[in-house]
Amino acid sequence: MHKLLLLGDQEAAYATGNLQRGGKNTAASDHAWAITRAVAAGAARAGWSRHAFVQVMLDGPYKAGQHARALQHRRGYDKAASWLQRAWDGAKRHVLASPPVTTRQDFHAALAGFRAHIECTPWPGITGKTDLRNLIARMDICARAGSWDHTVSERDLAERMGCSRTTAHNSNQRLRDAKLLRQLDNGSPTEGARWMLICRRPSSMSPHWSTPKGPEAGGAMSGSAVRRVEATANLDSRTISRLMDLDAFSHHGFGGSGLTVLASLAEHDGQSIEELRGSASVSRPTAYRQVSKLIHFGLVRRLGELYYLTPDALQAIEGPTPHSADPAANWSEAAERLGTAGTVQRRREQHEAQRLHWQREQARLAERRRAERRLPLPHPSVADLQHVRADGCVVDPASGEVIRGLHVASDGRWVWDDVIIISAPLEDPKPHVRVLML
């Protein structure tokens, strides 16, 4: 909040992206309103008074108060103060309704609420299922860290999600655009990047919030940026967390849709195709296809119009059923029959090779930087005192003999008493000079 007050929203974390209600000016005003509400909430939690908040926003040279000062310049002090007071009153009600997270127990209670919200949110499409895996993997990391802030690299995250690093990178970008994730730093050569998971509810900062694009193919509604409001979605995130990194649930295996169908039946057993369509956020053809595949592997049984999990379906340990004469004995056998066996192991080996290459490159660059910081070699004319005895005589390092006529001058350089020149032959006009190299 201190950084937001001083420098403003440099990363556009509070931007809603609304360009339909009134164009650029409306988007700017909604952004300024969100920033002001956030600063007001931080000030209220810090114990400020409303008068102090208004004074700081209007009189201080802070970036977060730029919109309020512009409003004061255009319409006067009373209008700007009234605008700030409405932001303060709303932030005060929000602070009173949501007590701060001060202990580990408070955080786990907030995380449980966020998990319940994610489990009841529809995640349609392949990208939606990938983003669901991403959030569930991050919730498990946050549960161990005890904070919304957590550290994870893209490769580690991809291994937890059961997908490629590129897929995890694209999912991170979508979640950042949806304001569900924020990147705090880029990490270091030895540690992953720091992230913050945002417990986001439907936006109420602007009463005219709308979707930037319509529901065309590949538009905003095809991913996780915009969620339609449905109460039928119902998943068991613990099941997804336990199964999503297995070979059987890779892209060419059961995939994300088969995973959500199993998680939906694990949460509420005995559903029809129409109920699975809503609870697992899949289309009707996908629900039929995945249910038929799961029945063939002995994981699901059908009674009338309803589908149930077999007793040990989540462990893939089943005997023959009326609908499956040859069920899978375990998840490894299911992956063998699906043709995806070894996918996770190959991905881990590739990531490990990339990590080793990265470590070698960092060691090479560190050695190069250390070499650049080394002191330069002394000039050859500077005396090396390790070849000088206590009596002042200079010793030849190769033979150990005393070099007569060579001394150390007062400025620390070598000096000769005289230079011996050997006469050259008559046919050679240039004399030869004997030079002693130390």
C-alpha positions, 0 to 999 in steps of 0.5 A: 500500500505504501508503494501504491500510494507513492508510485501509483499502480505501475503494474495495472493490478487494479485496472478493470479494462472496461472500454465499453461504457464510455471509452478511455476516460471511463476506464481511467476513472474506474482505475483511479477509483479502485486505487483510491479504495485500495489505499483507503482500505490500507489506511483504515487498517493502519489506523488513519482517520478520514480527515488524515486520509483526505488531507494526504490524498489532496495535499500530498504529492503522491501518485495515488492522489493524482485523480483526486487532485485533478477533480479538485482542480476541475470541480472544487475542494468539496467535490473532491473531498466528497469523492474521497469520503465515499471511497473511505466509507466503502473501504471502512465497511470492507475492513470491518466486514473482513478482519485482517489475516494475522495468524496462520489459522486466519490464513487457512480459514481464508484459503478454505473460503477461496478453495470453496469459491474456486470449486464452485466456479465454472472453468470451461474449455481446455484453458479453463481446466489448465487454469484450474490446475494452476490455481489448485497447485498454487493453493497447495503451495500456499497452504504449506507456506502459510501465506498468499505469497509463495515462491515457485518456478515455472518448471516446478509448477508445470510438474505439479500441474502435469503440463509443459512449461509453456502451458504453465507460462501461458496459464500464469499470464491468463491468471494475471490478466484475470487479477487472480495472480500477481508476480512480485519479482522475477526470482534469482539464479537459485530461487524461483519467482515470488507470486501472490495469489489474490482472493478475488470476488466479482468486481464491484468497483464499477457498477457498469463493469462489462466484458471487453470482448463478446463470446467469439471463439478465442475471445475473452470468454474462452479462457479464465479472464471472464467467468459466467455466473453459474451455481451448478459447478461443483468439484473436489479440488483435493482429488484434482490435486492428487491426480493431475500430475499423473501420466493418465491425465496428460493432454492425450490421456484423460486430459483436464475434462476427464479429471474434472469429471472424476472430481465432480463425481468425487464431490457428488456421486450419482449424476446424470449427463446433464448434471455432469455438464454443469458440475464439471464445466464440460459440453454434453459431447465431452461428458459422453465421451469422457464417461464412456472412456471412464466406464471402459477403464472400470472407473465409472459404472452406470445405473439407469441415467446416473453415473457413479464412481466404482469403490476404488476408482480414485486409486484405479484398482478395480475388478471386472464390471458389467460394462468393463471386462478388462479394467485398469489395475492401476494408473500406470496401466491406464497410462500404458493403454492410453499411450501416455506412459512416461510423459511425466518422467520425460518432462522431469528429465528434460527440466532437470537437464535444463536446470543443470545447464542453467547452473553451469551457465551461472557458474561460468558467468560468475567465474567470468565476473570474478576474473573481471574483478581481479587486480591487474598484473603488476608492470614488469618493471615493478620489483617482486620482493619475493626474489630479494634477500634480506641483504638486498641481493636479487636472486634468479628464481630459476637457478638460485644464483645472485644477479649482480648489478640488479637492485631495487630502486627507491620507487620499487622498480628494478634498476641496473648498475650498468648494461652490458653490451656485447660487441657485434660482428662487423657485418652486423651494424646493430649490437646485441644487448643481453636482457635478463628476463625474470 
